[in-house]
Every structure is written in C-alpha cells, then in structure tokens.
Amino acid sequence: MTACKLTKSLDSKACEYSIAGARTIYLANFFAPELNKESSGNTIAYQFDPDGYINEIHLPEGEHFYELSSENNTISFTDALLAGGNGGKYRQHTVNAVLNRYDLDVLNEGDALSLGKFIAVVVDNAGRIILLGRTGGLSAPAGGFDYNSGAAEADATGWNITLQGVSMEIAPLLVDRWIINPIYPESITP
C-alpha cells in the first residue's frame, strides 16, 4: 500500500522542554463529520489547511463548545492503536478528567455526560490543540462518570470523567485556539 509508506525522517527534539498533561477540554455534541465550508444541518463541517491542520470547525446551528475546566494535573488523553480480528487496525481516543464539585450545576449535566456522545478538543500543557472523536464520537464507558468521595482527608475526591470512542484517524491538530467557536458562555469549573 503506497499510503502506508513513510515519507520523511522523524527525529527526537531532545533540546526542547517537554511537559506532560493537559489543561483544558472543550466538548461539543457529536454529529457526523463532513468536509464542507459550513455544516449542512446535522453534521459538523471540518476544513483542513494544506499542511493537514484543522483550520475551521462549523457546528450545526444552535450548537456550542462547552469548556470543562478540571482540577490541576487531572486532564489526560490517549490516542491508542488497537487491532481487531483478521488484522484490522483502528484508533481509540480517550479523554480523562477529574471535576472536584458536587453541586446542582454538575448534577444537571450528569446525564448528558453519562449518556451523550461528543467530540473533544484538548489543549495540552505544551500548547498543542488536539481534536478527539471526530469520526466516531466519544462517550462514557462503564465507570465513565463516577463520583469518589475518598476516605481520608488527603484522598483524591471528585467526579472521574472518562470519554472514549473508536476512530478511523490519528487525532488531528488544530491550527489555533480561535477555531473552538462558539464557546458557551458558562463553564463548568471547579
């Protein structure tokens, strides 16, 4: 297969600082992806620039991105290669966060986070902006929206949020943060 051949050398950039983790998640309700200038109703339109970055996202009318500001050092994501039967390969995108609140705002969004399907834009601690779930969406698996009170004073406490889904692509990068638009004016923050 020509499409599966390497086309350039990859080197390690050992002379740069590197920091793990992520700082912010933006969720939007999932709709099927399309490559158009505008959404045609029940789709999300994505535009890629010539370098392969996403430079435009158009949500259906009335839809928004919702910011989920989590506790420090609790947001992470994975883009894992998995293999199925007969050698079929695919990706699994996963987003994890801890929300240290137990109030009506969180409870009112709990069913949506438990039962809904989303795309997630993650801003990592290195400033990269990654889109997860574009082709198949992300949803909570069993244990994907659970509250843990902890037992001792120093124990971790909060809502453990996990959203994951199957994808047919490596999670693409966004060219800039302004593409995450429109953002709903109220955020769920700790």
N, C-alpha and C positions, 0 to 999 in steps of 0.2 A: 504494500500500500504506500503510495507516494506521500500521502498526507501524514503518515506516521514516521517520517524520516526527520532527523534533526536538521536544522537549517543554520545553526550558529553555535559557536562555542559559549559555554557558560562558565564564569569564573566566580570565585568566592571574593566578596568585598570585605576582606578581613580588616581593612584600615578604616572602618566606619563604626560608630557606636550602633548598637542594636538593642532594642528594648522589646520585651515580650508583652503580650496582653493587649487589651482594647479598652477604649474609654467611653464609647457611646454606641448605642444601637438605635436605628430608625426602622420601624416596622410599617409596612403598608399591607393592606389586604391583597391577597393573591388573585390575579387574573391571568389568563393565558397570555404569553408573550407574543409580540409581533414586531416586525421591523418596519415601522412607518414613522412619519413625522408626527402624527397625532394618534391618540387612542381612538378606536372605532367603536366605542361603547363598552363592552365587557372584555376589554383587553388592556394590557399595559404596553405602550409603544416604547421601544428602545432604539436609540441611534448610537452607532459606533463610529468613532473617527478613524482615519486611515491607519493610525498606529494600533488600533484594537481596543482603545479605551472607550467606555460608555461616556458619551458627552451630552446625552439628553434622555430623560425618562418622563413620559407623559402618562399619568394616571387617568383612569376614567373620571368623567365629570363628577364632582362631589366627593371624591376620594382624597385622602391626605396621607402623609407620613406622620407617624407618631413617635416621638422621642421617648426612649426608655433610658433614663439616667440611673445607672446601677451603683452599688457600693464600689469604692475603690478596690482595685485588684480582684474583681469578681467576674468581669466580662471576658469571655474567650470564644473562639470559634475554630472549627476544623473544616477542612476540605479534604476528605479521605477518598482514596481509590479503593473500590471494592470489586470483587469478582464473583459472578454468579455461575450458574451451571453452563456447561459447554464453552467456557472461556469468555463469556460475556462480561464486559467491564463497564462500570458506571461510577459516579461520584456520590458521596453522601455529605451534604452540607449540614453542619450543626452549629447552633449558637447557644451559649450558656451565659446566665447572669444570675445575680442574687439581688433581690429587691427587699430592703430591710424596712418594710412598712406592713402594718396590718390595720387598714382603715377602710372606710366605705369606698374611697376612690379606687383602691386596688380590688376590693371585693366586686365592685360594679364592672370591672374589666376582666375579672377572673374567668368567666365563662368564655369570653372571646379568646383569651389566651389559652384556655384549655381545649377549646373545640374548633377554633378558627384555623385558617391557612394564610400564610404570609410570605412576603419577601422581606429580607433584612439587609439593610446597609449598615456595615460595621466600620467605624473609624478606629483603626488600631493605634497603639501608642507610638508608632513610628510615623503616623500621619497618613498612612495609606487608607484608601476608601474602597471597601470590598463589597460586592453585591452577592448575596447568597440566596438560593432558592428561585432564581429567575425562571428556570424551565419547568420546575415541578412544585414549587412552593415548599414551605416549612410548616410543620405542625407539631404539637406537643405529643411525644410518645407517652407510654405509661410512666408515671413519675415526672412528667414534664412541667407540672405546675403544682409543686408541693410546698407546704409551709413546715419549717422546722423551728421549734421554739428553743432548742438547746436545753441542757440540763443544769450546767454550772454557769456562773457569772461570766466567764470568759469564753464560753462556747459560741460558735457561729449561730446566728439566728436569721431568719428571713425566708422569703419565697425563693425557692430554687426553680429557675425557669430554664427549660431546655426546649428548643425548637429544632427539628431536623427534617430532612427530606432528601429524596433521590434527585440527582441532577444529571444532565447529559453534557455538562461542561465544567471545566475548571472555573471557579468563581472569578468573574471578570472584575477589573478595576474601574473605578470612576475617575474621570479626569480631574474633577474638582468637587468640593462640598456643596457648591451652589446648586448642583443638579438635584439635590434632595429637596424637592419643592412640589407642592406646597406642604409645609410642616404645620400640623395642627397647633394652634396657639397655646394649648395647655399641655404640659408634660407630666408624666408620672415620674416624680423624683423622690429620692429617699428622704 
